[in-house]
Amino acid sequence: MSGKAVFVHHDQNLNYHFHDSHPFHPIRLQLTIDLLSEVGALPLEAKILSRPANEEELLRIHHVDYIKAVQELSAETPASEWIAKAERYGLLDEDTPYFTGMHEASSYIAGGTLTAAEAVMSGKADHALHLGGGLHHALIGKAAGFCVYNDAAVAIAHIREKYQARVLYIDTDVHHGDGVQWSFYSDSDICTYSIHETGKYLFPGTGFVHERGEHLGFGHSVNLPLEPYTEDASWMECFKESITRLTAHFKPDIIVSQHGCDAHAFDPLSHMHCSMNIYQQMPAIIHELAHTHCQGRWVAVGGGGYDIWKVVPRAWSLLWLEMSSDPLVEQIKQEPLTLLPKAWIQRWTIQAPVPLPTQWMDDLSQWEPIPRRSEITAKNREILAVALQDIG
């Protein structure tokens, strides 16, 4: 497979920063960009500078009073009347507390995904990656789960309005892509798909298999809520069979995918037991589907991932290596324990509170097996069978 890929970024993304002890830390972006630069995978001609979303674009998804609240609470010293209203807009809890400059930073996040969508839909590129995006929990009138503006939903709404394209949204974050799902729950031209840890045990407590859409959108919402401690083989079995059938059935014009990398066994905010393998395999499958069904049109965004030192830089780098068809991706497939660049390890070891990985993939010979593997796999297959009922 081939196709021109562009990497969308703006340093304003780094200002999306709640506070230093918050798990959603922008250093994840710096670590990833530095790793890709170190291996020579980010040539100047592949980079696109993004811009902020304007209010009209945000209003395609978010309520005007919510945007006003975000703007007012972004002041260095917000007015007391707005602080009193912050809780009703989800901006006063420990997950998504308001911070100075919040509106501008969030607008750049949304604008980056819009920039990626426009690059692909205009024909400037076949694939576009915006790692700063993926804030899939933001709701129409409320912040949630570290997310203020729902950049993926804003970009999908733009694609629908300007190009009338059918959009398949694929969410591989370990947390259900609720904000995007609810934004288009009645839309027959947008199909949302999410594979995640079951909401019985994990935020946001949604994403069950019976959430299938409503009215004209019935059957256009597909959820794969997997059991805790799911491993690579079961995750990939469910993902490959479901997404391959769904894409062929829905016949999208473009794929928009979210690549949270928090189903990894090292992630502190979930209970899954997957390795770096799924973050190599899932982008490869989506890449093939984009070329098979969408003339290559593929927009990808980042998302969750809270082992910011050992997991996120490798997973997100593997995504870009696949999108850009970099020769390194084939080398890693052949030699999974290919070493990471020493210069990158040395540079970041100074700041890292944990030992950094030395290889691109995980050495699974050092991992202990999950005792209930067969039961977990069987339960996931039951969920898969139910999810596939509406798919031709």
N, C-alpha and C positions, 0 to 999 in steps of 0.2 A: 504494500500500500504506500501511496505517496500523497502529497498535498501540502500546499504552503500553510505553515502554522505561524501564528503571531503570539507574542507574549505581552500581555497588557499589564501595565503597572504605573503607579504614581506614588511618589514618596509620601503624599498625604495619607495613603493607606496606613502608614505607620502611626498616624495620630489617632487611629481608632483604638484607644487604650484606656480602659476603665481605671486601672491602678496597677502598681507593680506586682501585687500579690494575686491579681486576678488570673485565673487559668487561661483566659483568652488573651494571649500576649502577642503583640506584633513582632516580637523577635523571631517568631516562626517564619515570617516572610523573609527577614534578613538572612537567616540561616539557610533557607532554601535557595534564594537568589545567589548567595555567595557560593554554595555548593555547585550550582549549575554553571556559574561563571568560572569556577576553578577547573571544571572538566571541559571548558570550551563549548558549552552547549547553548550559550546565550549570545549569539552574534548580534551586532548592532542593528542589522537589517531586519531581525526578527522582533525587535522591541517596538511597542506602540505606547505612547504616553496617553493616559486617559484624562478625562475631564469630569467635573461634578455633574450629577443629575440636576436638572432644574425642577422647580416646583410642579410644573405641568406634568412632567414625566413621573414624579413621585405620586401625584394625584391619581394616576391610572390604577394604583393599588391602595394607597393610604388615604385616610380621611383627612380633610383639611384641618380639623381641630387637633388631630394627633400631630401633624407636621408643625403646627403652631406651638404645641407644647414642647416638642423637641427643640425647636428654635429658641424658645424662651429659656429653657433649662440648659442651654448651651452657653449662656452668658457666664462670665467669670464669677459674678455674684448674682444669681437668679433672684427675681423678685419673690417675696415671701408668698404671694398668692399662687405663684406657679409651683413653688416647692410644696405647697399644700395640695396641689392637684397631681403631683408627680406619681403618686401611688396608683391612681386610677388609670394611668397610661403605662404602667409596668416599669416605671423608671426610678423606683425607690427601693427595689429589693436587692439582695446581694448578687444576684445573677446579672442584672442589667441596670446598674445604677447610673444616673445621669452624670456627665462629666463635661468640663469646659471644652468647647469646640466640637461637641458631639454632632451637631447638625452638619457642619462642614465636612468632618471626617466621614460621616455616614453617607453624605451626598457623593463624595468621591468613591466610596465603595460601590454604590449603586451606579454611578457614572462609569466606573470601570467595566462593569458587566454589560452596560449599554454599549460601550465602546467595542467590546468583544463581539456582541451580537451584531452591531452594525458592520463591523469588519467582515464578518462571514456572510451576512445577508446581502451586502452590497457587492460581493464577489471579490473583495480585496484579498481575502484569505479563505482557505477551506476550513481551517481549524483555528480557534482562538482560546487562549487560556488566561483567566484572570484569577489568580490565587487569592487575592484580597477579598473576593466575593464568597458567596455561599451562606449568607446569613438567613437561613431558611426558616427560622422559628418566628420571625417578626410577623405579627398579625396586622390586619387592616388598620386597626386603631389602637394597637398596644405593642410595646416591646416585650420580648420574652427570650429566655435562653441565650443571652449574650448578643441578641440581634435587635437592632434599632429599625433600619429600613430593609425590607426584603428585596435585595438586589436582583435575585433570580426571577422573582415574580414581576418586578418592574420591567426587566428586560424581556420576559416572555410576553407581557402585555404590549410592549413596544413592537415586538415582532408581529404579533397578531394584528395590531392596528395599522401598521405601515405596510406590511407585506402579505397579510392574510394567509400566513403560512401555518400549517399544522405542526404543533410542537410536541415532542415527547420529552418530558422532564424525567431524568433518571437520578435518584438520590441514593448514594451509597454510604452516607453518614450512618453511624451506629444509632443515632437518634432519629426518630421519624421526622420526615420533612413536612411537618404539619402546616406551616404558614403558606407554603406553595400549594399544597393540596387544597386547603380551604379557599384560597384565592380563586381557584378555577374548578370548584367542585361541581358546578352546573354546566360546564363548558364542554361541548362535544368535540371541539377542535384542539383541545389541549388534554393530553393524557399525562397524569402524574404517577410515577412509580417510585416506591421506596422500599429498600431492603434494610432492615434494622433490628436491633434487639427489641424483643417484645415490650410493649408499653406496660405490661403487668409489673415490671420491675424498674423501668427506666423512664426518665423525662423524655417527652412531654406527656406520657401516659395515653397516647393515641397511636394510630397506625395499625389498627386491627384489621384482620382480613375482610371483615364485613363492611368496612368503609370503602364503598365501591363507586361513589359519586351519586348525584341526584338529578332528577329531571332529565334534560338533554345530555347531561354528563354521566348518566348512570352507566357503569361499566368502564369508565375512563379514569378511575382511580384504582390502582393496584398496589396492595401492600403485602410484604413478606416479613411478618414479625417472627424472628427466629429466637430460639431458646438461648438462655445464658450459657456461656462456655462452648458455644458453637465454634468448631475449628475450620480450617481452610477448606477441606474437602466438602463438607456439608454446605458451607456458605457458598462456595463456587458452584456446586451442583444446583442449588436453588436459584442462584443468580443467572447462570448461563441458560438454563432451560426456560425460565420465566421471561427474561428480557429478550431472548432470541425470538420466542413465540409472540410476545407482545409487540415487538417492533414490526415484525412481518404482518401482524394483524392490523395494527393501527395505521401503518404507512405514513410516517411523519415526513415533513419537508426538512426538518432540522431537529437535531438532538441537543438539548441543554442538560449537562450533567453536573452534579454536585459531588465533590470528592473529599468529604470529611474522612479522616483516617484514624478514627477513634474506636474501630472494632478490633484493633490490635491488642494482643494480650498485655502489653505494657501500659495501655492507657488507664489512667487512674479514675476515669469517670464512667466506665462501663464494665460489663462482666463477660465480655467475649474473649475467645482464645485463638484469634487468628494471627497470622504472621505477615511479614512483608509480601508473601506470595500473592495474596489477594490484591495488593496494590500494584502488582505488576500485571496480573491477569485481567482484572476488570477493565482498565483502560484499553488493553489490546482488543477485548471483545467489543467495547463501545466503538473503537476506531474502525473495526471491520464492519459493524452495523451501519455506521455513518456512511461509509463508502458504498455499501450494498443497497441501502434504502434512501439515502439523503444526498446523493451526489457529493459526499464528503462533508456536508455542512455539520459542524460540531462546535459547540461552545461549552467550555468547561470552567468551573469555578472551584474554589477551595472549600472551606467549611470547618468542621470541628477537627480535633486532634490535640490532645493535651499532654502527651509525652513529647514536649516540644524539642527535646534534644536528641532522643534516640530514634523516634519514629517519623515525625512530620517532615523533616528535610529530605529523608530518603523517599518516603511515599510520594510527596509532591514532585520531587525530581524525577522519579520513575514515570509519573504522569506526563510531564513535559517531554521526556526522552521518547516516549511512545508517540505522543501527538506530533512531534517534529521529525519522527523517523530517524533519530540520531543513531549512528552506528553503535554507540555504547549500549543501547538497549538490547541489541542482539548479543553482544558480548556477555552481558549480565545473564541473559537467558541461558547461554551455553555454560557460563561459569558463575553460578550464583554467589559464590564467595569472593568475587572480584573486590579488591580493596578500594576503599574510599581514598580520595587524595590526602596525603599526609599534611599538606599545607593547610587544608581546611580543618583537619582535626587539631592541629597545633594552634591555629588561630583562635578557635572557639573553646578549646580546653580551659583557657584562662577564666572564662566566664561560667562554664558549665558546672553545675553542682553535682553531676554524675559523670561517670566515664562515658565518653562518646563511642558510638559503634565504629568499628574499623572496616566493616564489609558492607556491601550494598544490601545483601539479603541476610536473613536470620539463619544461624546454624541450628537447625531443628534437632540435630542429634543431642543437643544439650537440654532440650525441653522435656519436662515430664508429661506423660500422656494423661488425658482427662479420663477419670474412671468411668463416667457414664456416657461414653462416646456413642454407643449403639442406641441408647434410649434417646439421646439428643438428636441424633441423625434421623431416627424414626419419626419423632415428633415434627421435625422440620419438614420431612417429606409429606406428612399429613397436611401441614399448612400450605405447602407448595401445591398439592393436589386441589385444595379448595380455591386457592388464588387463581389457578389455571382454568377454572370452570367457565369463566366469562371470555376466555381468550380462544380464538379460533385455532 
